[in-house]
């Protein structure tokens, strides 16, 4: 889809909890080789939410940072959509919590989205549609998670916490949307049934027929629609379930390491699920220059990918320092033991 009218990002923000647990700490509990795990996943540590943090508090912090950069009144926001697969309530929207916390008025539409790790990018598409249609002036799209991984499961090394928020509008853009393209199939590579505390996954099945197939088709579909090639982009951001997949899929698509590496954050904070590709996008926006073109491609198990092409505007340099850069959250670290981690994540069931 190429927007029939100007739209893009007016403000953006991120939040990552300060607590971390190292791969070595988790591996020591299960008697596994930490170096082999780090080599396989290309990850050193992951973020851990405190006992008072959840996907709602993460969404609120990210939204406040996005508002600071946008410089708009919260009452001007006409829609709020929060994408997450770890909402604090099974039946009660997170979007209404965010609306109240940031001071938005009741004159808006709000909803929670779920599509594994791509719900946040779907929220961006929805906000864009409403803005371009003239139904709202600004929309707030958020992807935030406190991801779950069963004790001893490979997911436990990567399932992390964090999120990002984007205010979508027509004017005063920091990044203009050129187009978006989605690719979706019924591919059950990862799932969690009602009442189950932890998700299950299809092991190696999550690679070729799931992650790689969908990202490649979404990215190629968008580039064909816009008549662009990898050489036309300054940065490429892909969903980061581990450190290997985004680098490998970028190479398959024809991107060079210098286009991909600036977005990689998974090695330092793990897979933040709905926040994963969006945090990589934030890291790129934190360093991009006016005129830079950015490819963003999410991936959600089940399965689907949303691809976007954004062009950075001159306004990026004006708003960038209005809120904490992602790097500040990445550097603010407090390490915890496995026992502290298990307590924070409520892994002990009585």
C-alpha positions as CSV (number, residue, x, y, z in Angstrom):
1,X,0.0,0.0,0.0
2,X,1.3,3.4,-0.9
3,X,-0.5,6.1,1.2
4,X,-2.8,8.4,-0.8
5,X,-1.6,11.4,1.1
6,X,1.3,12.4,3.3
7,X,1.7,10.5,6.6
8,X,4.5,9.3,8.8
9,X,6.1,9.5,12.2
10,X,5.7,12.7,14.2
11,X,7.3,11.4,17.4
12,X,8.8,8.2,18.7
13,X,10.0,6.8,22.0
14,X,11.3,3.6,23.6
15,X,11.6,2.0,27.0
16,X,13.6,-1.0,28.3
17,X,13.8,-2.2,31.9
18,X,17.1,-1.7,33.5
19,X,17.5,-5.3,34.9
20,X,19.5,-7.8,33.0
21,X,20.4,-11.5,33.3
22,X,23.4,-12.9,31.5
23,X,23.4,-16.1,29.3
24,X,26.0,-17.6,31.7
25,X,23.6,-17.2,34.7
26,X,20.7,-19.0,33.0
27,X,23.0,-21.7,31.5
28,X,24.6,-22.4,35.0
29,X,21.1,-23.4,36.3
30,X,20.5,-25.9,33.5
31,X,24.0,-27.2,33.2
32,X,24.4,-26.0,29.6
33,X,27.4,-24.5,27.8
34,X,27.0,-20.7,27.8
35,X,29.5,-20.2,25.0
36,X,27.7,-22.6,22.8
37,X,24.4,-20.8,23.5
38,X,25.9,-17.4,22.8
39,X,27.4,-18.6,19.6
40,X,24.2,-20.2,18.5
41,X,21.9,-17.3,19.4
42,X,24.4,-14.4,19.2
43,X,23.1,-13.0,22.4
44,X,24.9,-12.0,25.6
45,X,22.1,-11.0,28.0
46,X,18.5,-10.0,28.1
47,X,16.3,-7.4,29.8
48,X,14.1,-8.5,32.7
49,X,11.0,-6.5,34.0
50,X,10.9,-5.8,37.7
51,X,8.0,-7.0,39.8
52,X,6.2,-3.7,39.3
53,X,6.7,-3.6,35.5
54,X,4.5,-5.1,32.8
55,X,3.7,-4.5,29.2
56,X,1.3,-1.7,30.2
57,X,3.9,0.3,32.2
58,X,6.4,-0.2,29.4
59,X,3.9,1.1,26.9
60,X,3.2,4.1,29.0
61,X,6.9,5.1,29.3
62,X,7.5,4.6,25.6
63,X,4.4,6.7,24.8
64,X,5.5,9.5,27.1
65,X,8.8,9.6,25.3
66,X,7.1,9.7,21.9
67,X,4.9,12.6,23.1
68,X,7.9,14.5,24.2
69,X,9.4,14.3,20.7
70,X,6.2,14.9,18.9
71,X,5.5,18.1,20.9
72,X,1.7,17.7,20.7
73,X,-1.0,17.8,23.3
74,X,-2.3,14.3,24.3
75,X,-5.8,15.6,23.7
76,X,-5.0,15.7,19.9
77,X,-4.6,11.9,19.8
78,X,-7.6,10.3,18.1
79,X,-6.6,6.6,18.3
80,X,-4.4,4.4,20.5
81,X,-3.5,0.8,19.6
82,X,-1.2,-1.3,21.8
83,X,0.3,-4.5,20.3
84,X,1.4,-7.2,22.8
85,X,1.2,-10.9,23.5
86,X,1.8,-10.4,27.2
87,X,-1.0,-8.0,28.3
88,X,-1.5,-7.7,32.1
89,X,-5.2,-8.5,31.7
90,X,-6.7,-11.3,29.7
91,X,-9.9,-9.2,29.4
92,X,-9.3,-5.5,29.8
93,X,-7.5,-3.3,27.2
94,X,-4.1,-1.9,27.8
95,X,-4.8,0.9,25.4
96,X,-7.2,2.6,27.9
97,X,-4.5,2.5,30.6
98,X,-2.1,4.2,28.3
99,X,-4.7,6.8,27.4
100,X,-5.4,7.7,31.0
101,X,-1.7,7.7,31.9
102,X,-0.7,10.2,29.2
103,X,-3.6,12.5,29.7
104,X,-5.5,11.7,26.5
105,X,-9.2,12.7,26.3
106,X,-12.1,10.1,26.1
107,X,-12.8,11.3,22.5
108,X,-10.7,8.6,20.9
109,X,-10.8,5.1,19.7
110,X,-8.6,2.5,21.4
111,X,-7.9,-1.2,21.1
112,X,-5.3,-3.9,21.9
113,X,-3.8,-5.9,19.1
114,X,-2.2,-9.4,19.1
115,X,-0.3,-11.0,16.3
116,X,2.7,-12.4,18.1
117,X,5.7,-10.1,17.5
118,X,4.2,-7.9,14.7
119,X,1.2,-6.5,16.5
120,X,3.0,-3.1,17.0
121,X,3.6,-2.7,13.2
122,X,0.0,-3.6,12.5
123,X,-0.9,-0.8,14.9
124,X,1.2,1.6,12.8
125,X,-0.6,0.6,9.7
126,X,-4.0,1.1,11.4
127,X,-3.0,4.6,12.6
128,X,-1.7,5.5,9.1
129,X,-5.0,4.5,7.5
130,X,-7.0,6.6,9.9
131,X,-4.7,9.6,9.5
132,X,-4.6,9.4,5.7
133,X,-8.4,9.0,5.6
134,X,-8.7,12.2,7.6
135,X,-10.6,10.5,10.5
136,X,-8.0,11.5,13.1
137,X,-5.1,14.0,13.3
138,X,-2.8,11.7,15.3
139,X,-2.6,8.1,16.2
140,X,-0.5,6.4,18.8
141,X,0.9,2.9,17.9
142,X,2.8,0.9,20.5
143,X,4.5,-2.5,20.6
144,X,5.4,-3.7,24.1
145,X,6.0,-7.1,25.7
146,X,7.3,-8.9,28.8
147,X,8.0,-12.0,26.8
148,X,7.6,-15.5,28.3
149,X,9.9,-18.5,28.1
150,X,9.4,-21.7,30.1
151,X,12.2,-22.7,32.5
152,X,14.8,-24.7,30.7
153,X,13.3,-23.9,27.2
154,X,15.6,-22.3,24.6
155,X,13.2,-19.3,24.7
156,X,14.3,-18.5,28.2
157,X,17.6,-17.2,26.9
158,X,16.0,-14.7,24.6
159,X,12.4,-13.8,25.9
160,X,12.9,-10.2,27.1
161,X,11.0,-7.0,28.0
162,X,10.8,-3.6,26.3
163,X,8.7,-1.6,23.9
164,X,8.5,1.4,21.5
165,X,5.8,3.9,20.6
166,X,5.1,6.0,17.5
167,X,2.8,8.9,17.0
168,X,1.5,9.0,13.4
169,X,0.3,12.1,11.7
170,X,0.4,14.2,8.5
171,X,2.5,17.3,9.5
172,X,5.9,18.0,11.2
173,X,7.1,14.5,10.3
174,X,10.5,13.1,11.5
175,X,10.1,10.2,9.0
176,X,7.7,10.1,6.0
177,X,6.1,6.8,5.1
178,X,6.6,5.9,1.4
179,X,4.7,2.7,1.5
180,X,3.8,-0.5,3.4
181,X,3.3,-4.1,2.3
182,X,2.2,-7.2,4.3
183,X,2.6,-10.9,3.7
184,X,0.5,-13.4,5.7
185,X,-0.1,-17.1,5.9
186,X,-1.4,-19.7,8.4
187,X,2.0,-21.0,9.6
188,X,1.8,-22.3,13.2
189,X,5.4,-22.0,14.2
190,X,4.7,-20.6,17.7
191,X,1.6,-20.6,19.9
192,X,0.1,-20.5,23.4
193,X,-3.3,-21.9,24.1
194,X,-5.7,-20.3,26.6
195,X,-4.6,-21.0,30.2
196,X,-1.1,-22.1,29.3
197,X,1.6,-20.0,31.1
198,X,4.3,-20.4,28.4
199,X,4.3,-20.6,24.6
200,X,5.4,-23.6,22.6
201,X,7.3,-23.4,19.3
202,X,8.1,-25.6,16.3
203,X,11.9,-25.6,16.8
204,X,13.7,-25.4,13.5
205,X,10.3,-25.0,11.7
206,X,10.4,-21.4,12.9
207,X,13.2,-20.6,10.5
208,X,12.8,-21.2,6.7
209,X,9.0,-21.7,6.3
210,X,8.2,-19.1,9.0
211,X,10.5,-16.2,9.7
212,X,12.6,-16.1,6.5
213,X,9.7,-16.8,4.1
214,X,7.5,-14.0,5.4
215,X,10.1,-11.3,5.9
216,X,11.6,-12.0,2.4
217,X,8.2,-11.9,0.7
218,X,7.1,-8.7,2.5
219,X,10.4,-6.9,1.9
220,X,10.5,-7.9,-1.8
221,X,6.8,-7.1,-2.3
222,X,7.4,-3.6,-0.9
223,X,10.5,-2.9,-2.9
224,X,8.8,-4.0,-6.1
225,X,5.8,-1.8,-5.4
226,X,8.1,1.2,-4.8
227,X,10.6,0.3,-7.5
228,X,13.4,0.2,-5.0
229,X,16.3,-2.1,-4.4
230,X,18.6,-2.8,-1.3
231,X,21.0,-0.2,-2.6
232,X,18.4,2.5,-2.3
233,X,18.2,2.1,1.5
234,X,20.6,3.5,4.1
235,X,19.3,1.2,6.9
236,X,17.5,-2.1,7.1
237,X,15.7,-3.2,10.2
238,X,14.3,-6.7,10.7
239,X,12.6,-8.6,13.6
240,X,15.2,-9.9,16.0
241,X,14.3,-13.2,17.7
242,X,18.0,-13.8,18.0
243,X,21.2,-12.3,16.7
244,X,21.6,-14.6,13.7
245,X,18.2,-14.4,11.9
246,X,18.1,-10.6,11.1
247,X,21.6,-10.7,9.8
248,X,21.0,-13.8,7.7
249,X,17.7,-12.5,6.2
250,X,19.3,-9.2,5.4
251,X,22.1,-11.0,3.5
252,X,19.5,-13.1,1.7
253,X,17.7,-9.9,0.6
254,X,21.0,-8.3,-0.7
255,X,21.7,-5.9,2.2
256,X,25.2,-5.2,3.4
257,X,26.3,-5.5,7.1
258,X,26.7,-1.8,7.4
259,X,23.0,-1.4,6.5
260,X,21.9,-3.9,9.1
261,X,24.2,-3.6,12.1
262,X,23.1,-0.2,13.4
263,X,19.6,-1.7,14.2
264,X,20.8,-4.8,16.1
265,X,19.9,-4.6,19.8
266,X,18.9,-8.2,20.5
267,X,22.4,-9.2,21.6
268,X,22.1,-6.7,24.5
269,X,18.5,-7.0,25.6
270,X,17.1,-10.2,24.0
271,X,13.9,-10.6,22.0
272,X,11.3,-8.1,23.1
273,X,8.6,-9.6,20.9
274,X,6.2,-6.9,19.8
275,X,8.9,-4.3,20.6
276,X,11.7,-6.2,18.8
277,X,11.8,-4.7,15.3
278,X,10.4,-1.4,16.6
279,X,13.3,-1.0,19.1
280,X,15.7,-1.7,16.2
281,X,13.9,1.0,14.3
282,X,14.2,3.5,17.2
283,X,17.9,2.8,17.4
284,X,18.2,3.7,13.7
285,X,16.1,6.9,14.1
286,X,18.4,7.9,17.0
287,X,21.3,8.1,14.6
288,X,19.8,8.6,11.1
289,X,20.4,11.8,9.1
290,X,17.9,13.8,7.0
291,X,17.3,12.1,3.7
292,X,18.1,8.6,4.9
293,X,15.8,5.8,3.7
294,X,14.9,3.1,6.2
295,X,13.4,-0.4,5.5
296,X,11.5,-1.8,8.5
297,X,10.2,-5.4,8.4
298,X,8.5,-7.1,11.3
299,X,7.6,-10.7,11.8
300,X,4.9,-12.3,13.9
301,X,4.5,-16.0,14.3
302,X,1.3,-17.5,13.0
303,X,2.5,-16.0,10.6
304,X,3.0,-12.6,8.9
305,X,5.3,-9.7,8.2
306,X,4.7,-6.0,7.7
307,X,7.3,-4.0,5.6
308,X,7.7,-0.2,5.6
309,X,9.8,2.3,3.8
310,X,10.5,5.6,5.6
311,X,12.5,8.6,4.6
312,X,13.9,10.7,7.4
313,X,13.2,14.5,7.4
314,X,15.1,17.5,8.7
315,X,13.0,17.6,11.8
316,X,14.7,14.5,13.3
317,X,17.6,16.7,14.4
318,X,15.2,19.1,16.2
319,X,13.4,16.4,18.2
320,X,15.9,13.7,18.9
321,X,17.2,15.0,22.2
322,X,13.7,15.7,23.6
323,X,13.6,12.2,25.1
324,X,16.1,9.6,26.2
325,X,17.9,7.8,23.3
326,X,17.6,4.1,23.3
327,X,21.3,3.8,24.0
328,X,20.7,5.3,27.4
329,X,18.4,2.5,28.3
330,X,20.8,-0.1,26.9
331,X,23.6,1.2,29.1
332,X,21.6,1.5,32.3
333,X,22.0,-2.1,33.5
334,X,21.6,-3.9,36.8
335,X,22.4,-7.6,36.7
336,X,20.3,-10.1,38.6
337,X,20.8,-13.7,39.6
338,X,18.5,-16.5,38.3
339,X,16.7,-16.6,41.7
340,X,16.0,-12.9,41.4
341,X,14.9,-13.3,37.8
342,X,12.6,-16.2,38.7
343,X,11.0,-14.0,41.4
344,X,10.6,-11.0,39.1
345,X,9.1,-13.1,36.4
346,X,6.9,-15.0,38.9
347,X,8.2,-18.3,37.6
348,X,7.7,-20.0,41.0
349,X,4.1,-21.4,41.2
350,X,2.5,-22.3,44.4
